[in-house]
């Protein structure tokens, strides 16, 4: 079976979900991603990516009302699946091997 390598944005979304833990609701994950990367994230692109990664089996979600929130509607709380963790580890390993030895060229 071929290895699955994640794209840059997919990696950032999964890592943001992991960082948020039990608070990984869509809006909060998107805000964390924007804050951490200093990058504007379109709502449509973000949710399309979530749907695509769910179809691949990299994440799952449950609908619930966030604790300590002013929102009363149920929201999707995301979590990374074991397949998603494996895809992250595989991509990280490949990138680390590519970066190895390039410190003299890439350091400031």
N, C-alpha and C positions, 0 to 999 in steps of 0.2 A: 504494500500500500504506500503510495507516495506521501511524503511529509507535507503537512499544511503549513505554509508560511503566511503570516499575517501581514497585511499592509500597515503602514505607519498609523493611519487613523484608527484602524481596528485595534491595534496594540494600545493606543492611547485610551480608547473607550474601555477596553477590558481592564487596564491598569487603574483607571478612574473608578470603576465599579469596585475593584478590590480595595482601593483606598477608602472608599465610602462605607464599606461593610454593610451593616444593618440599615444604614441611612441611604442606600443606593437607589433612590427614587429618580426617575428620569430627569426631572428639572434639576435636582441637586447634583446628579452626575454631570450633566451638561455644564452647570456652573463651575464645578470643580475642574473640569477639563479646560474651560476657558480661563479660569484663574491660574491654574498651574502652568499652562502652556502659553499664556498671554496671547491667545489666538481666538478669534471670533468663530463660533461654531453655529452653522445654520440649523435651525430646528428640524427642517425637512431632511437634511443630510444625516443628522444625528439619529433620528428615529428610523430612517431607512437602513442605516448601518446596524442599529439594534435588531431590527427585523431580520436582516440578512444573517447576522451572527446567531440569532436564535434558530433560524432554519438550518444552519450548519451544526448546531448542537453545542455552540461555544458559551451560550448563556441561557438562563431561564428566568422567569419572573413569576411573581404572585401579585394579585391585586389586593390591596389593603389600604386602610386609612392610616396615614403616617401618625405616629405618636408625637405629641407636643407640637401639633401643626394647626394653623388656622384653617387649613383646607379640610373640608368635610367629605369630599368625594374620594372614592377609592383610587389609589395610584398604583402604578406598576413598580414594584421593588425588584431590582435585578440582582442576580448573582451569577458568578462565573462557574461553569460546570468543570468537571475533571478534564473533559476534552478541550475546553477553553484554556485551562491551565497548561495542558500539554502543548497546545499550539503556541502559547506565550513562551514557554520554555524552549521549544524548538526554534522559534524565531530569534529569541535572545541568544541562544547558542550559536546560530549561524552568523548573526551580526557581530558577536564577540570575536568569533574566529576571523571575520573579515577586517575588524578593527585592529586585531593583534599585530603588533609590529609597526603600526603607522603613527605611533605617538610623536616621533620627531617631526613628522609632516603636519600633523593635526593640532599639536599643542600651540597655545598662544605665546 
